[in-house]
Amino acid sequence: MNLLASIAWAQGTSGGIGGGNTLLSLVPFVLIFIIFYFLLILPQQKRQKKLRAMMDALKKGDKVITSSGLWGTVTNLGKDSVTLQIADNAKVKIQRDHIARLRTDEED
């Protein structure tokens, strides 16, 4: 019985020392967040910044590919929309955000 009481007393007095254990238990979560930041969040922010710069530099005559896969040439630019010529007599008006990238000369 005395052994059982001493074990219970030892477990009860570890509360003062356990404060350090709480900090140590947070270290893996902090490390996981740092890894996620460098592997997921930072590259995504760089991609968005690059896409935004491409959108701002868009001009008439640029050959683009939309996010839905349409290939076209920019014929008119609005504040939130772009008119693309996708064939000789076919023009479509799309949201500016749906332009995925510029076409290169090799893709023509």
DSSP file (Angstrom, degrees, kcal/mol; ACC not computed):
  #  RESIDUE AA STRUCTURE BP1 BP2  ACC     N-H-->O    O-->H-N    N-H-->O    O-->H-N    TCO  KAPPA ALPHA  PHI   PSI    X-CA   Y-CA   Z-CA
    1    1 A M     >        0   0    0      0, 0.0     4,-1.9     0, 0.0     5,-0.1   0.000 360.0 360.0 360.0 -36.7    0.0    0.0    0.0
    2    2 A N  H  >  +     0   0    0      1,-0.2     4,-2.0     2,-0.2     5,-0.2   0.871 360.0  53.0 -65.2 -37.5    2.9    2.3    0.8
    3    3 A L  H  > S+     0   0    0      1,-0.2     4,-1.9     2,-0.2    -1,-0.2   0.905 107.8  50.9 -63.7 -42.5    4.3    1.8   -2.7
    4    4 A L  H  > S+     0   0    0      1,-0.2     4,-2.1     2,-0.2    -2,-0.2   0.882 110.0  49.9 -62.6 -40.0    1.0    2.7   -4.3
    5    5 A A  H  X S+     0   0    0     -4,-1.9     4,-2.3     2,-0.2    -1,-0.2   0.877 109.4  50.8 -67.7 -38.6    0.8    5.9   -2.3
    6    6 A S  H  X S+     0   0    0     -4,-2.0     4,-2.1     2,-0.2    -2,-0.2   0.860 110.1  50.2 -70.3 -33.8    4.3    7.0   -3.2
    7    7 A I  H  X S+     0   0    0     -4,-1.9     4,-2.1     2,-0.2    -2,-0.2   0.926 112.1  47.1 -67.6 -44.1    3.6    6.4   -6.9
    8    8 A A  H  X S+     0   0    0     -4,-2.1     4,-1.9     1,-0.2    -2,-0.2   0.894 112.5  50.0 -63.2 -40.2    0.4    8.5   -6.7
    9    9 A W  H  X S+     0   0    0     -4,-2.3     4,-1.6     2,-0.2    -1,-0.2   0.891 110.1  50.7 -66.3 -38.5    2.3   11.2   -4.8
   10   10 A A  H  < S+     0   0    0     -4,-2.1     4,-0.5     1,-0.2    -2,-0.2   0.874 111.6  47.3 -67.0 -38.4    5.1   11.2   -7.4
   11   11 A Q  H >< S+     0   0    0     -4,-2.1     3,-0.5     1,-0.2    -1,-0.2   0.858 111.1  52.2 -71.1 -33.8    2.6   11.6  -10.2
   12   12 A G  H >< S+     0   0    0     -4,-1.9     3,-0.7     1,-0.2    -2,-0.2   0.814 107.2  51.5 -72.3 -30.9    0.8   14.4   -8.4
   13   13 A T  G >< S+     0   0    0     -4,-1.6     3,-0.8     1,-0.2     4,-0.4   0.540  88.3  81.1 -85.3  -6.0    3.9   16.4   -7.8
   14   14 A S  G <>  +     0   0    0     -3,-0.5     4,-2.0    -4,-0.5    -1,-0.2   0.488  66.2  91.3 -78.5   0.2    5.0   16.4  -11.5
   15   15 A G  G <4 S+     0   0    0     -3,-0.7     4,-0.5     1,-0.2    -1,-0.2   0.865  84.2  51.5 -62.4 -36.9    2.6   19.2  -12.3
   16   16 A G  T <4 S+     0   0    0     -3,-0.8     3,-0.5     1,-0.2    -1,-0.2   0.868 115.4  41.0 -68.2 -35.7    5.2   21.8  -11.6
   17   17 A I  T >> S+     0   0    0     -4,-0.4     3,-1.3     1,-0.2     4,-0.7   0.742 100.3  75.0 -81.3 -24.7    7.7   20.1  -13.9
   18   18 A G  H 3X S+     0   0    0     -4,-2.0     4,-1.6     1,-0.3    -1,-0.2   0.661  76.0  77.8 -65.5 -17.1    5.0   19.3  -16.5
   19   19 A G  H 3> S+     0   0    0     -4,-0.5     4,-1.3    -3,-0.5    -1,-0.3   0.875  94.3  49.8 -60.3 -36.7    4.9   23.0  -17.7
   20   20 A G  H <> S+     0   0    0     -3,-1.3     4,-2.0    -4,-0.2    -1,-0.2   0.846 105.5  57.0 -68.6 -34.2    8.1   22.3  -19.6
   21   21 A N  H  X S+     0   0    0     -4,-0.7     4,-1.9     1,-0.2    -2,-0.2   0.833 101.1  57.4 -66.0 -32.6    6.6   19.2  -21.2
   22   22 A T  H  X S+     0   0    0     -4,-1.6     4,-0.8     2,-0.2    -1,-0.2   0.916 107.6  47.0 -64.5 -42.8    3.7   21.3  -22.5
   23   23 A L  H >X S+     0   0    0     -4,-1.3     3,-0.8     1,-0.2     4,-0.8   0.911 111.3  51.4 -64.7 -41.3    6.2   23.5  -24.4
   24   24 A L  H 3< S+     0   0    0     -4,-2.0     3,-0.4     1,-0.2    -1,-0.2   0.824 104.5  57.3 -65.5 -30.5    8.0   20.5  -25.7
   25   25 A S  H 3< S+     0   0    0     -4,-1.9     4,-0.4     1,-0.2    -1,-0.2   0.721 103.2  54.8 -74.1 -18.9    4.7   19.0  -27.0
   26   26 A L  H <X S+     0   0    0     -4,-0.8     4,-2.1    -3,-0.8    -1,-0.2   0.682  87.6  80.7 -83.4 -19.3    4.1   22.2  -29.1
   27   27 A V  H  X S+     0   0    0     -4,-0.8     4,-2.5    -3,-0.4     5,-0.2   0.896  89.0  51.4 -57.9 -45.2    7.5   21.9  -30.9
   28   28 A P  H  > S+     0   0    0      0, 0.0     4,-2.4     0, 0.0    -1,-0.2   0.895 110.2  50.2 -61.1 -37.0    6.3   19.3  -33.4
   29   29 A F  H  > S+     0   0    0     -4,-0.4     4,-2.3     2,-0.2    -2,-0.2   0.898 110.9  48.6 -67.0 -39.3    3.3   21.4  -34.3
   30   30 A V  H  X S+     0   0    0     -4,-2.1     4,-2.3     2,-0.2    -1,-0.2   0.918 112.0  49.3 -65.1 -43.1    5.5   24.4  -34.9
   31   31 A L  H  X S+     0   0    0     -4,-2.5     4,-2.4     2,-0.2    -2,-0.2   0.899 110.1  50.9 -63.1 -40.9    7.9   22.4  -37.0
   32   32 A I  H  X S+     0   0    0     -4,-2.4     4,-2.6     2,-0.2    -1,-0.2   0.914 110.0  50.1 -63.2 -42.6    5.0   21.0  -39.1
   33   33 A F  H  X S+     0   0    0     -4,-2.3     4,-2.5     2,-0.2    -2,-0.2   0.914 110.3  49.8 -62.0 -42.5    3.6   24.6  -39.7
   34   34 A I  H  X S+     0   0    0     -4,-2.3     4,-2.2     2,-0.2    -2,-0.2   0.915 111.5  48.6 -62.6 -42.9    7.1   25.8  -40.8
   35   35 A I  H  X S+     0   0    0     -4,-2.4     4,-2.3     1,-0.2     5,-0.3   0.928 111.9  48.9 -63.4 -45.0    7.4   22.9  -43.2
   36   36 A F  H  X>S+     0   0    0     -4,-2.6     4,-2.8     1,-0.2     5,-1.6   0.895 109.3  54.2 -60.2 -40.1    3.9   23.6  -44.6
   37   37 A Y  I  <>S+     0   0    0     -4,-2.5     5,-2.9     1,-0.2    -2,-0.2   0.942 114.3  38.6 -60.7 -48.2    4.8   27.2  -45.0
   38   38 A F  I  <5S+     0   0    0     -4,-2.2    -1,-0.2     1,-0.2    -2,-0.2   0.802 124.3  39.0 -76.1 -28.1    7.9   26.6  -47.0
   39   39 A L  I  <5S+     0   0    0     -4,-2.3    -2,-0.2    -5,-0.2    -3,-0.2   0.786 134.3   9.4 -92.5 -28.5    6.5   23.7  -49.1
   40   40 A L  I  X5S+     0   0    0     -4,-2.8     4,-1.5    -5,-0.3    -3,-0.2   0.784 125.2  42.7-117.9 -52.5    2.9   24.8  -49.7
   41   41 A I  I  ><S+     0   0    0     -5,-1.6     4,-2.2     2,-0.2     5,-0.2   0.947 112.8  47.8 -72.5 -49.7    2.1   28.4  -48.8
   42   42 A L  H  ><S+     0   0    0     -5,-2.9     4,-2.0     1,-0.2    -1,-0.2   0.915 112.9  47.4 -61.8 -46.9    5.2   30.3  -50.0
   43   43 A P  H  > S+     0   0    0      0, 0.0     4,-2.3     0, 0.0    -1,-0.2   0.887 111.6  52.2 -62.2 -36.2    5.3   28.6  -53.5
   44   44 A Q  H  X S+     0   0    0     -4,-1.5     4,-2.3     1,-0.2    -2,-0.2   0.899 108.5  50.3 -65.8 -40.0    1.5   29.3  -53.9
   45   45 A Q  H  X S+     0   0    0     -4,-2.2     4,-2.1     2,-0.2    -1,-0.2   0.881 109.8  50.9 -64.2 -37.9    2.0   33.0  -53.1
   46   46 A K  H  X S+     0   0    0     -4,-2.0     4,-2.2     2,-0.2    -2,-0.2   0.910 110.0  49.7 -65.6 -41.9    4.8   33.2  -55.6
   47   47 A R  H  X S+     0   0    0     -4,-2.3     4,-2.4     1,-0.2    -2,-0.2   0.912 111.4  48.8 -62.7 -42.4    2.6   31.6  -58.3
   48   48 A Q  H  X S+     0   0    0     -4,-2.3     4,-2.4     2,-0.2    -1,-0.2   0.885 110.8  50.4 -65.3 -38.9   -0.2   34.1  -57.5
   49   49 A K  H  X S+     0   0    0     -4,-2.1     4,-2.0     2,-0.2    -1,-0.2   0.905 111.8  47.8 -65.2 -41.2    2.1   37.0  -57.7
   50   50 A K  H  X S+     0   0    0     -4,-2.2     4,-2.0     2,-0.2    -2,-0.2   0.901 112.6  48.6 -65.9 -41.7    3.5   35.9  -61.0
   51   51 A L  H  X S+     0   0    0     -4,-2.4     4,-2.3     2,-0.2    -2,-0.2   0.891 110.4  51.4 -65.6 -40.1   -0.1   35.4  -62.4
   52   52 A R  H  X S+     0   0    0     -4,-2.4     4,-2.1     2,-0.2    -1,-0.2   0.892 109.2  50.4 -63.9 -40.0   -1.2   38.8  -61.2
   53   53 A A  H  X S+     0   0    0     -4,-2.0     4,-1.5     2,-0.2    -1,-0.2   0.887 110.2  50.2 -65.2 -38.5    1.8   40.4  -62.9
   54   54 A M  H  < S+     0   0    0     -4,-2.0     4,-0.4     2,-0.2    -2,-0.2   0.899 109.9  50.8 -65.5 -40.0    0.9   38.6  -66.1
   55   55 A M  H >< S+     0   0    0     -4,-2.3     3,-0.9     1,-0.2    -2,-0.2   0.896 110.0  49.5 -63.3 -41.0   -2.7   39.8  -65.9
   56   56 A D  H 3< S+     0   0    0     -4,-2.1    -1,-0.2     1,-0.2    -2,-0.2   0.808 111.4  49.2 -69.3 -29.3   -1.6   43.4  -65.4
   57   57 A A  T 3< S+     0   0    0     -4,-1.5    -1,-0.2    -5,-0.2    -2,-0.2   0.409  82.2 126.0 -90.4   2.2    0.8   43.2  -68.4
   58   58 A L    <   +     0   0    0     -3,-0.9     2,-0.3    -4,-0.4    -3,-0.1  -0.354  34.8 170.8 -63.7 137.6   -1.9   41.7  -70.7
   59   59 A K    >   -     0   0    0     -2,-0.0     3,-1.7    17,-0.0    15,-0.2  -0.919  40.1 -71.1-143.5 168.3   -2.4   43.7  -73.9
   60   60 A K  T 3  S+     0   0    0     -2,-0.3    15,-0.2     1,-0.2     3,-0.1  -0.323 115.8  29.5 -61.4 141.1   -4.2   43.5  -77.3
   61   61 A G  T 3  S+     0   0    0     13,-3.0    -1,-0.2     1,-0.3     2,-0.2   0.273  83.1 137.3  92.4 -11.0   -2.7   41.0  -79.6
   62   62 A D    <   -     0   0    0     -3,-1.7    12,-2.7    12,-0.1     2,-0.6  -0.467  51.6-134.5 -68.4 138.2   -1.4   38.6  -76.9
   63   63 A K  E     +A   73   0A   0     40,-0.3    40,-3.3    10,-0.2     2,-0.3  -0.857  36.3 174.5 -96.3 123.6   -2.0   35.0  -77.6
   64   64 A V  E     -AB  72 102A   0      8,-2.7     8,-2.2    -2,-0.6     2,-0.4  -0.785  31.7-140.2-129.2 166.0   -3.4   33.3  -74.5
   65   65 A I  E     -AB  71 101A   0     36,-2.6    35,-1.9    -2,-0.3    36,-1.8  -0.999  25.6-140.2-125.3 130.4   -4.8   30.0  -73.2
   66   66 A T  E >   - B   0  99A   0      4,-2.5     3,-1.3    -2,-0.4    33,-0.3  -0.340  27.4-105.5 -84.7 170.2   -7.7   30.1  -70.8
   67   67 A S  T 3  S+     0   0    0     31,-3.1    32,-0.1     1,-0.3    -1,-0.1   0.719 122.4  54.9 -68.1 -20.0   -8.2   27.9  -67.7
   68   68 A S  T 3  S-     0   0    0     30,-0.3    -1,-0.3     2,-0.1    31,-0.1   0.488 124.5-102.4 -91.0  -2.8  -10.9   26.0  -69.6
   69   69 A G    <   +     0   0    0     -3,-1.3     2,-0.3     1,-0.3    -2,-0.1   0.491  69.6 146.9 100.6   3.6   -8.5   25.3  -72.5
   70   70 A L        -     0   0    0      1,-0.0    -4,-2.5    -5,-0.0     2,-0.5  -0.557  36.4-148.7 -74.5 135.4   -9.6   27.9  -75.1
   71   71 A W  E     +A   65   0A   0     -2,-0.3     2,-0.3    -6,-0.2    -6,-0.2  -0.894  35.5 140.1-101.8 133.0   -6.8   29.2  -77.3
   72   72 A G  E     -A   64   0A   0     -8,-2.2    -8,-2.7    -2,-0.5     2,-0.4  -0.970  48.2-109.9-161.2 174.9   -7.3   32.8  -78.5
   73   73 A T  E     -AC  63  85A   0     12,-1.8    12,-2.7    -2,-0.3     2,-0.3  -0.961  37.9-115.1-117.2 133.0   -6.0   36.2  -79.2
   74   74 A V  E     + C   0  84A   0    -12,-2.7   -13,-3.0    -2,-0.4    10,-0.2  -0.504  40.0 164.7 -69.2 123.9   -6.8   39.2  -77.0
   75   75 A T  E     +     0   0A   0      8,-3.1     2,-0.3     1,-0.4    -1,-0.2   0.628  65.5  16.6-111.7 -22.5   -8.8   41.7  -79.1
   76   76 A N  E     - C   0  83A   0      7,-1.3     7,-2.8   -17,-0.1     2,-0.5  -0.986  62.0-153.1-153.5 140.5  -10.3   43.9  -76.3
   77   77 A L  E     + C   0  82A   0     -2,-0.3     5,-0.2     5,-0.2     2,-0.2  -0.963  14.8 177.1-119.0 129.5   -9.5   44.5  -72.6
   78   78 A G        -     0   0    0      3,-3.2    -2,-0.0    -2,-0.5     5,-0.0  -0.562  47.6 -93.4-112.2-176.3  -11.9   45.7  -70.0
   79   79 A K  S    S+     0   0    0     -2,-0.2    -1,-0.0     1,-0.2     3,-0.0   0.940 121.2   4.5 -65.0 -46.4  -11.5   46.2  -66.3
   80   80 A D  S    S+     0   0    0     16,-0.1    16,-2.6    15,-0.0    17,-0.4   0.406 126.9  60.7-117.6  -1.3  -12.8   42.7  -65.4
   81   81 A S  E     - D   0  95A   0     14,-0.3    -3,-3.2    15,-0.1     2,-0.4  -0.872  55.0-158.0-131.8 161.4  -13.2   41.1  -68.8
   82   82 A V  E     -CD  77  94A   0     12,-2.8    12,-2.9    -2,-0.3     2,-0.6  -0.998  14.2-141.3-135.9 136.9  -11.2   40.2  -71.9
   83   83 A T  E     -CD  76  93A   0     -7,-2.8    -8,-3.1    -2,-0.4    -7,-1.3  -0.897  22.5-166.3-100.4 125.0  -12.5   39.6  -75.4
   84   84 A L  E     -CD  74  92A   0      8,-3.3     8,-2.7    -2,-0.6     2,-0.7  -0.894  18.3-142.5-111.8 138.8  -10.8   36.8  -77.2
   85   85 A Q  E     +CD  73  91A   0    -12,-2.7   -12,-1.8    -2,-0.4     6,-0.2  -0.901  25.2 170.8 -95.9 116.4  -10.9   35.9  -80.9
   86   86 A I  E     +     0   0A   0      4,-2.1     2,-0.3    -2,-0.7     5,-0.2   0.579  66.0   4.9-104.9 -12.4  -10.9   32.1  -81.0
   87   87 A A  E >  S- D   0  90A   0      3,-1.4     3,-0.7     1,-0.1    -1,-0.1  -0.888  95.1 -77.6-153.9-178.2  -11.6   31.8  -84.8
   88   88 A D  T 3  S+     0   0    0     -2,-0.3    -1,-0.1     1,-0.3    -3,-0.0   0.916 128.4  12.8 -57.2 -47.4  -12.0   34.0  -87.8
   89   89 A N  T 3  S+     0   0    0     -3,-0.0     2,-0.5    -4,-0.0    -1,-0.3   0.031 109.6  96.2-118.5  26.1  -15.5   35.2  -87.0
   90   90 A A  E <   +D   87   0A   0     -3,-0.7    -4,-2.1     2,-0.0    -3,-1.4  -0.961  41.8 170.3-125.3 120.2  -15.8   34.0  -83.4
   91   91 A K  E     -D   85   0A   0     -2,-0.5     2,-0.4    -6,-0.2    -6,-0.2  -0.969  10.1-166.8-125.0 142.9  -15.2   36.2  -80.4
   92   92 A V  E     -D   84   0A   0     -8,-2.7    -8,-3.3    -2,-0.4     2,-0.5  -0.962  14.4-140.7-128.1 147.3  -15.9   35.4  -76.8
   93   93 A K  E     +D   83   0A   0     -2,-0.4     2,-0.3   -10,-0.2   -10,-0.2  -0.934  30.8 170.4-108.1 124.3  -15.9   37.6  -73.7
   94   94 A I  E     -D   82   0A   0    -12,-2.9   -12,-2.8    -2,-0.5     2,-0.2  -0.835  39.6 -89.1-128.7 165.0  -14.5   36.0  -70.6
   95   95 A Q  E >   -D   81   0A   0     -2,-0.3     3,-1.5   -14,-0.2   -14,-0.3  -0.506  34.8-125.3 -71.7 144.4  -13.5   37.1  -67.1
   96   96 A R  G >  S+     0   0    0    -16,-2.6     3,-1.5     1,-0.3   -15,-0.1   0.826 107.2  64.5 -60.4 -32.9   -9.9   38.3  -66.9
   97   97 A D  G 3  S+     0   0    0    -17,-0.4    -1,-0.3     1,-0.3   -16,-0.1   0.677  89.9  67.9 -66.5 -17.1   -9.3   35.8  -64.0
   98   98 A H  G <  S+     0   0    0     -3,-1.5   -31,-3.1   -32,-0.1     2,-0.6   0.407  70.4 104.8 -88.5   3.5   -9.8   32.9  -66.4
   99   99 A I  E <   -B   66   0A   0     -3,-1.5   -33,-0.3   -33,-0.3     3,-0.1  -0.764  48.3-175.9 -83.5 121.7   -6.7   33.5  -68.4
  100  100 A A  E     -     0   0A   0    -35,-1.9     2,-0.3    -2,-0.6   -34,-0.2   0.896  53.8 -28.9 -88.1 -44.0   -4.3   30.9  -67.4
  101  101 A R  E     -B   65   0A   0    -36,-1.8   -36,-2.6   -47,-0.0    -1,-0.3  -0.988  60.7 -91.9-165.1 167.1   -1.1   31.8  -69.3
  102  102 A L  E     -B   64   0A   0     -2,-0.3   -38,-0.3   -38,-0.2     2,-0.2  -0.655  43.6-117.8 -85.3 145.7    0.3   33.3  -72.4
  103  103 A R        -     0   0    0    -40,-3.3   -40,-0.3    -2,-0.3     2,-0.2  -0.588  24.3-136.4 -81.4 147.1    1.1   31.1  -75.4
  104  104 A T    >   -     0   0    0     -2,-0.2     3,-0.8     1,-0.1     4,-0.5  -0.546  24.9-107.6 -94.9 167.2    4.6   30.7  -76.6
  105  105 A D  G >  S+     0   0    0      1,-0.2     3,-0.8    -2,-0.2    -1,-0.1   0.808 117.8  60.3 -64.9 -29.6    5.7   30.7  -80.2
  106  106 A E  G 3  S+     0   0    0      1,-0.2    -1,-0.2     2,-0.1    -3,-0.0   0.772  98.1  59.2 -69.9 -24.6    6.4   26.9  -80.1
  107  107 A E  G <         0   0    0     -3,-0.8    -1,-0.2     1,-0.2    -2,-0.2   0.638 360.0 360.0 -81.1 -13.8    2.7   26.3  -79.3
  108  108 A D    <         0   0    0     -3,-0.8    -1,-0.2    -4,-0.5    -2,-0.1   0.498 360.0 360.0 -74.1 360.0    1.4   27.9  -82.4
